[in-house]
Amino acid sequence: MKLAILDDYFDTLRTLPCFSKLEGQEVTVFNDRAESTDELVERLQDFDAVVLFRERTKVTKELLDRLPKLKLISQRSGYPHVDMEACTANGVLLCSNMHAGTPSYAAAEHTLALILASARQIPAQMASLREGAWQMGVGKTLRGRTLGLYGYGRIGGAVAGYAKALGMKVVYWASETSRERARQDGETVAESREAFFSGCDVVSLHLRLVPTTRGIVTENDLAAMKPGSIFVNTSRAGLIREGALLEGLNAGRPGFAAIDVFDKEPVTDPGDPLVNHPNMVATPHIGFVTEDEFELQFSDIFDQVVAYADGKPINMINPEVCEG
């Protein structure tokens, strides 16, 4: 089977133990990013299967309609970047292990890193030191402050554990069902949505991006936050109404933000106003970018490729493709 692996920017996958699972397949690894549909079509037209590197490449109807040889897309986790209707219409099977039982500890650790970096002004303090100006301001201690987690899932739970170890109080907000589950688990749930945003020193998003959660955080939510609060997003940019975060920072509520995700990725404009905001700590979607996390994720992804090649596909999102 001819297999293409897209967007492995640093040619990391060949170095992982799990890469040996692809022995016997005809594998081509692309390290650069295809910037247009035409370029993707030219690149992928002779392949039977494609491995996606998270959401670095969008799989659109236009692309799928022009790839008649393609039969399999293998990836891990959610798939808001994949046109599922077009996959099914074109006979392309999507296999994706949703890893229901395991959090991304890499993403949870990165969330904590962003909170610490923002609270202690680490990027700005580093810049001041390099400019010969020594200290540039006064940070905040996290112990005794309140972390609000929007969403009651695996990654948020890992972040909660780290925060509690630092002496922070943890409060949740989520869907009604998830709030009830949190209460049953003995966790603290905010009395209301407004109380959640207005009462927390740090608010961190941990939700899947689906149609019902797109734009779930509004201008009014951010405006309710404390002037000195920190808003954190390592989940998906689409959870926030477009433009609302920059507007909120300019208005001083929240006081600071720390993000790893953007509305349009990659961000390549060095003058991007959100990246360059003085009260922002930003990283280029690296929450999942560790060797350890890659080994976990791509072990599953390559298992799906091998299973398909053996005629026994697993983790099928649109199994009707195989039933037709």
C-alpha positions in Angstrom: 0.0 0.0 0.0 1.3 3.4 -0.9 1.1 5.6 2.2 1.8 9.3 2.6 2.5 11.0 5.9 1.9 14.7 5.9 3.4 17.6 7.8 6.1 15.9 9.8 8.0 19.2 10.0 11.1 18.0 11.8 11.2 14.5 10.3 10.6 13.1 13.8 8.4 10.0 13.0 11.2 8.0 11.4 13.1 8.2 14.7 10.3 6.7 16.8 10.1 3.0 17.7 6.5 2.8 16.4 7.7 3.7 12.8 8.8 0.1 12.5 5.1 -0.9 12.4 5.0 0.4 8.8 7.6 -2.1 7.6 6.3 -3.6 4.3 4.3 -0.5 3.3 5.5 2.0 0.7 5.9 5.1 2.8 6.6 8.7 1.8 7.1 11.3 4.5 6.5 15.0 3.6 8.3 17.4 5.9 7.1 20.6 4.3 3.6 22.1 4.2 1.4 22.1 1.1 -0.1 25.5 0.8 -2.9 24.9 -1.6 -5.4 22.3 -2.7 -3.7 22.0 -6.1 -0.4 21.3 -4.4 -2.0 18.7 -2.2 -3.7 17.0 -5.1 -0.4 16.8 -7.0 1.3 15.4 -3.9 -1.3 12.8 -3.0 -2.8 11.7 -6.3 -0.9 8.3 -6.4 -1.4 7.3 -2.8 -3.9 4.8 -1.3 -3.7 6.1 2.2 -2.8 9.2 4.1 -1.6 9.7 7.7 -2.5 13.1 9.1 -0.4 15.0 11.7 -3.3 16.2 13.8 -5.0 19.2 12.2 -2.1 20.6 10.2 -3.8 19.8 6.9 -7.5 20.3 6.3 -9.2 17.5 4.3 -11.9 19.3 2.2 -14.5 18.1 -0.3 -12.6 19.8 -3.1 -9.5 17.8 -2.1 -11.2 14.4 -1.7 -13.1 14.8 -5.0 -9.8 15.0 -6.8 -8.1 12.0 -5.2 -9.9 9.0 -6.7 -7.2 6.5 -5.5 -7.4 7.5 -1.9 -9.1 4.9 0.3 -7.9 5.5 3.9 -7.1 8.4 6.2 -5.5 7.5 9.5 -5.2 9.9 12.4 -5.9 10.2 16.1 -8.4 12.2 18.2 -11.1 14.5 16.9 -11.6 15.4 13.3 -13.1 19.0 12.9 -10.6 19.4 10.0 -12.0 16.5 8.0 -15.1 16.8 5.8 -16.8 13.5 6.9 -19.6 13.7 4.4 -17.1 14.0 1.5 -15.0 11.1 2.9 -18.0 8.8 2.8 -19.3 10.1 -0.5 -15.8 9.4 -2.0 -15.4 6.0 -0.4 -12.6 7.1 1.9 -12.5 5.4 5.3 -11.4 7.6 8.3 -9.9 5.7 11.1 -9.2 7.7 14.3 -8.6 6.4 17.8 -10.4 8.8 20.1 -8.2 7.6 23.1 -11.2 7.7 25.4 -9.3 6.5 28.4 -6.1 8.5 28.3 -5.4 12.2 28.6 -2.7 14.0 26.7 -0.3 14.6 29.5 1.8 16.7 27.1 -1.1 19.1 26.5 -1.8 19.2 30.3 1.9 20.0 31.1 2.0 22.7 28.4 -1.2 24.3 29.9 0.6 24.4 33.3 3.7 25.8 31.6 1.7 28.6 30.0 -0.1 29.5 33.3 3.3 29.7 35.1 4.9 31.7 32.3 2.1 34.2 32.3 1.8 34.5 36.0 5.5 35.1 36.5 5.9 37.2 33.3 8.7 34.8 32.1 8.9 35.8 28.4 8.8 39.6 29.3 11.4 39.1 32.1 13.7 37.2 29.7 13.4 39.9 27.1 14.2 42.6 29.7 17.2 40.7 30.9 18.5 40.3 27.3 18.1 44.0 26.8 20.2 44.8 29.9 17.3 46.2 31.8 17.1 43.5 34.6 13.6 43.1 36.1 10.6 44.5 34.3 7.7 43.9 36.7 6.1 41.9 39.5 4.5 38.6 38.9 1.9 36.6 40.8 2.1 33.5 43.1 -0.3 30.8 42.1 -0.7 29.2 45.5 -4.1 30.2 47.0 -5.5 31.5 43.7 -8.4 29.9 41.9 -8.1 28.0 38.6 -11.3 27.7 36.6 -11.5 24.7 34.2 -14.1 25.0 31.5 -14.9 21.4 30.6 -14.8 18.3 32.7 -12.6 15.9 30.8 -9.3 14.0 30.9 -6.8 16.8 30.1 -8.6 19.2 32.4 -8.4 16.6 35.1 -4.7 16.3 34.7 -4.3 20.1 34.8 -6.4 20.1 38.0 -4.0 17.7 39.6 -1.0 19.8 38.8 -2.8 23.0 40.0 -3.8 21.4 43.3 -0.2 20.3 43.9 0.7 23.9 43.6 -1.9 24.9 46.2 -4.5 26.3 43.8 -8.2 26.0 44.3 -10.0 24.4 41.3 -13.5 25.3 40.1 -15.3 23.8 37.1 -17.8 24.9 34.5 -19.2 22.7 31.8 -22.3 21.3 30.2 -25.1 20.5 32.7 -24.4 16.8 32.4 -20.7 17.3 33.0 -21.3 19.7 35.9 -23.4 17.0 37.6 -20.7 14.4 37.0 -18.2 16.8 38.6 -20.4 17.3 41.6 -20.8 13.6 42.0 -17.0 13.2 41.9 -16.7 15.7 44.8 -15.4 18.6 42.7 -16.3 22.2 43.1 -18.7 23.6 40.4 -19.3 27.3 40.0 -22.8 28.6 41.0 -23.3 30.1 37.5 -21.4 30.8 34.3 -21.0 34.5 35.3 -19.7 33.5 38.7 -17.2 31.1 37.0 -15.7 33.8 34.8 -15.8 36.6 37.3 -14.5 34.6 40.3 -11.5 32.8 38.9 -7.9 34.1 38.7 -7.1 31.8 35.9 -9.6 30.3 33.3 -8.5 27.4 31.1 -10.5 25.9 28.3 -10.6 22.1 27.9 -13.4 21.3 25.5 -13.6 19.5 22.2 -14.4 21.7 19.2 -17.7 20.5 17.8 -20.6 22.5 16.3 -22.2 23.0 19.7 -19.0 24.4 21.3 -17.9 26.6 18.5 -17.8 30.2 19.8 -18.9 29.0 23.2 -16.8 31.7 25.0 -18.1 35.1 24.2 -17.1 38.8 24.6 -19.4 38.9 27.6 -17.7 36.0 29.3 -14.2 37.6 28.9 -15.6 41.0 30.0 -16.7 39.4 33.3 -13.1 38.3 34.2 -11.0 40.2 36.7 -8.6 42.8 35.4 -5.6 40.8 36.6 -6.9 37.4 35.5 -5.3 35.0 33.0 -7.2 33.3 30.2 -5.6 30.1 28.8 -6.5 28.1 25.7 -4.6 25.0 24.7 -7.7 23.3 23.2 -9.0 25.0 20.0 -9.2 28.6 19.0 -12.7 28.1 17.6 -14.1 27.7 21.1 -13.8 31.5 21.4 -15.8 33.8 19.3 -13.5 35.1 16.6 -11.8 38.4 17.6 -13.2 38.3 21.1 -9.9 37.6 22.8 -8.0 40.4 21.2 -10.9 42.8 21.9 -10.9 41.6 25.6 -7.2 42.1 26.1 -7.4 45.6 24.6 -10.2 46.3 27.1 -8.2 44.9 30.0 -10.5 41.9 30.7 -8.9 39.4 30.9 -5.7 41.1 32.0 -3.5 38.4 30.4 -3.8 35.5 28.0 -1.7 32.4 27.3 -2.6 30.5 24.2 -1.3 27.7 22.0 -4.0 27.7 19.3 -5.2 30.2 16.7 -8.1 30.8 14.4 -5.9 30.4 11.3 -2.8 28.2 11.5 0.0 28.4 11.0 0.5 32.0 12.0 3.3 33.4 9.9 2.8 37.1 10.1 5.4 38.5 12.5 3.2 41.5 13.1 0.1 39.5 14.2 -1.7 41.7 16.8 -2.6 38.8 19.1 0.9 37.2 19.1 2.4 40.6 19.8 0.0 41.8 22.4 2.0 42.9 25.5 -0.2 40.9 27.8 0.0 37.7 25.8 2.1 34.6 26.1 1.7 32.6 22.9 3.2 29.3 21.5 2.8 27.8 18.0 0.4 24.9 18.8 3.0 22.8 20.5 0.9 21.4 23.3 1.1 17.9 21.8 4.5 18.3 20.3 6.8 16.0 22.3 8.6 12.8 21.3 6.7 10.9 24.0 3.3 12.1 22.8 4.2 11.3 19.2 5.1 7.8 20.1 1.7 7.3 21.8 -0.3 8.9 19.1 1.4 7.5 16.0 1.6 4.0 17.5 -2.2 4.1 17.3 -2.2 5.7 13.9 0.2 3.2 12.4 -1.8 0.3 14.0 -4.8 1.6 12.0 -2.8 1.6 8.8 -1.6 -2.0 9.3 -5.1 -3.2 10.3 -6.6 -1.7 7.1 -3.8 -3.3 5.0 -4.7 -6.6 6.6 -8.4 -6.2 5.7 -9.5 -5.7 9.3 -9.9 -2.0 9.8 -10.2 -0.6 13.4 -11.4 2.7 14.9 -13.6 3.4 12.0 -15.4 6.7 12.1 -17.5 6.1 8.9 -17.8 2.2 8.8 -20.5 2.5 6.2 -17.7 2.9 3.6 -16.7 -0.7 4.2 -20.3 -1.9 4.3 -21.2 -0.7 0.8 
